[in-house]
Amino acid sequence: MVLKNTEIHLFRHGETDWNVEGRFQGLEISKLTERGILQAQKLGNDIKDLKFENIYCSPSLRTKQTAFHIWPHQKKRIQYSDELLEINLGSMEGKLYSEVKENDFSSYDHFFNKPHLFSLKGAESFEQLTKRSYEIITNLSTLNMGRRIAIVSHGAFIKAFMTLIDKKKIHEIWDPPFMDNCSHNIILFNPKNLFSITRFAGIDKKTN
């Protein structure tokens, strides 16, 4: 199917054990809960009639599991890229939110409330994450010009990208809408290298 623009369907992974426990995930290994598996299976059913030219995925276990449950008969078609990984959180990864809040309140506060100030040795800043997300999605969109593609990634990664193309600032990354597990976003990319949002975190955007 040839389209005028590239149609990007961007999905967050399903619920994980660390989402439930309230742990920082980043690059660390967490796995889908039973609820997360059901979320991915429901998403797969909801989009079963959509045909994707290419399917891309972060190589994290949680995103791979999500993709496998969305497209159980297309596992061999899934392509992985480290550029789609979640934000690197360095020493915060695997720790409970409450633990970081108690022992390193500045990092906790900056991550959740002042993301433009988040800076931790060995971790990625939101500015770096935003740049990485924009570059890889632009590259994949250009490579697939005029086609429909799917990308399975992570909450902060997707929020950083969507915030940028929504013409907002890094300090607004956590503003609504919330990127729920298995949220479905749709973005168009035109030949002039411009993105436009048609669905943001499952909410269809009104067009004038």
C-alpha positions in Angstrom: 0.0 0.0 0.0 1.5 3.3 -1.0 0.5 6.4 0.9 1.2 10.1 0.4 2.9 10.3 3.8 4.6 7.8 6.1 2.1 6.6 8.7 3.9 5.8 11.9 2.1 3.7 14.6 4.0 4.1 17.8 3.1 1.8 20.7 4.3 1.6 24.4 4.9 -1.8 25.9 2.4 -3.5 28.2 2.3 -3.4 31.9 5.4 -4.9 33.6 6.2 -6.3 37.0 8.3 -3.2 37.7 5.5 -0.9 36.7 3.4 -2.6 39.4 6.3 -2.5 41.9 7.1 1.2 41.2 10.7 0.7 40.0 12.7 2.7 37.6 13.2 0.5 34.5 15.4 2.2 31.9 17.7 -0.4 30.2 17.2 -3.0 32.9 15.2 -6.2 32.4 11.6 -6.3 33.5 8.9 -8.6 32.1 5.2 -8.3 31.3 2.6 -9.1 33.9 -0.5 -11.2 33.0 -2.3 -7.9 32.6 0.4 -6.6 30.3 0.1 -9.7 28.1 -3.7 -9.2 27.9 -3.1 -5.5 27.0 -0.8 -6.5 24.2 -3.2 -9.2 22.9 -6.1 -6.8 23.0 -4.0 -4.2 21.1 -3.2 -6.9 18.5 -6.8 -7.6 18.1 -7.7 -3.9 17.8 -5.2 -3.4 14.9 -5.5 -6.8 13.3 -6.7 -5.3 10.0 -3.8 -2.9 9.7 -1.0 -4.0 7.4 2.5 -2.7 8.2 5.3 -2.5 5.7 7.8 -2.9 8.5 7.7 -3.6 12.3 10.4 -2.1 14.5 11.0 -2.7 18.2 13.3 -1.9 21.1 15.3 -5.0 22.0 14.2 -4.8 25.7 12.5 -7.9 27.0 9.3 -6.0 27.8 8.9 -4.5 24.3 9.8 -7.8 22.6 7.2 -9.6 24.6 4.7 -6.9 23.7 5.4 -7.2 20.0 5.2 -11.0 20.1 1.7 -10.8 21.6 0.6 -8.1 19.2 1.9 -10.0 16.1 2.1 -13.6 17.2 2.4 -14.9 13.7 4.9 -12.3 12.5 7.7 -12.6 15.0 10.3 -13.1 12.2 9.3 -9.8 10.6 10.2 -7.7 13.7 13.4 -5.6 13.4 15.2 -4.4 16.5 17.2 -1.2 17.1 19.0 -0.1 20.2 18.1 3.5 19.3 14.5 2.6 20.3 15.6 1.7 23.9 14.2 3.5 26.9 16.1 6.4 28.6 19.3 5.2 30.3 18.8 5.9 34.0 22.2 4.8 35.3 22.3 4.0 39.0 18.5 4.6 39.4 17.6 1.6 37.4 16.0 -1.2 39.3 15.4 1.0 42.4 12.0 1.7 43.9 10.6 5.2 43.3 10.3 5.5 47.1 13.9 4.5 47.6 15.3 7.1 45.2 12.9 9.7 46.7 14.3 9.1 50.1 18.0 8.8 49.2 18.4 11.1 46.2 15.4 13.4 46.3 17.0 15.8 43.8 17.2 13.2 41.1 13.7 11.9 41.9 12.2 15.4 41.8 14.0 16.4 38.6 12.9 13.1 36.8 9.2 13.5 37.6 8.7 17.2 38.1 11.6 19.0 36.3 12.8 16.7 33.5 14.7 19.6 31.9 17.0 19.6 35.0 17.5 15.8 35.2 21.2 15.1 35.3 22.8 12.0 36.8 26.2 10.5 36.2 26.0 7.6 33.8 22.4 8.4 32.8 20.9 10.0 29.7 19.4 13.4 29.9 15.9 14.1 28.5 17.5 16.4 26.0 19.7 13.5 24.8 16.7 11.1 24.8 14.6 13.6 22.8 17.4 14.0 20.2 17.8 10.2 19.9 14.1 9.5 19.6 13.6 12.2 16.9 16.6 11.0 14.9 15.7 7.3 14.8 12.0 7.9 14.0 12.9 10.4 11.3 15.3 7.9 9.8 12.8 5.1 9.9 10.1 7.4 8.5 12.3 8.5 5.6 13.3 5.0 4.9 9.7 4.0 4.6 8.3 7.1 2.9 4.7 6.6 1.7 4.3 3.4 3.8 2.7 2.4 7.1 5.1 1.2 9.9 4.9 0.1 13.5 7.3 0.9 16.3 7.1 -0.6 19.8 9.1 1.3 22.4 8.9 2.9 25.9 7.0 5.5 27.9 9.7 8.2 28.3 11.1 7.6 24.8 7.6 8.0 23.2 6.7 11.0 25.4 10.0 12.8 24.6 9.4 12.4 20.8 5.7 13.3 21.0 6.4 16.4 23.1 9.0 17.6 20.6 6.8 17.2 17.5 3.8 18.7 19.5 6.0 21.8 19.7 6.3 21.7 23.4 9.4 22.0 25.7 11.2 19.3 27.7 9.8 20.5 31.0 6.4 19.6 29.6 7.2 16.0 28.9 5.1 14.6 31.7 2.1 16.9 31.0 -1.1 15.1 29.9 -2.0 12.9 28.1 -0.5 10.1 30.1 1.2 7.4 28.0 -0.5 4.3 29.4 0.8 0.8 28.8 0.1 -0.2 25.2 -0.9 3.3 24.3 -1.4 3.7 20.5 0.0 6.9 18.9 -0.3 7.7 15.2 2.0 10.2 13.4 2.2 11.3 9.8 5.5 12.2 8.2 5.4 14.1 4.9 8.0 14.5 2.1 9.0 17.9 3.6 10.3 16.1 6.7 7.4 17.4 8.9 5.6 15.3 11.5 1.9 15.8 12.4 0.1 14.0 15.2 -3.3 12.3 14.5 -3.5 10.2 17.7 -1.7 11.0 21.0 -1.8 8.3 23.7 -4.9 6.8 22.3 -6.7 10.1 21.8 -7.5 11.1 18.3 -6.6 14.8 17.6 -9.2 17.0 16.0 -8.4 18.4 12.6 -9.7 21.8 11.4 
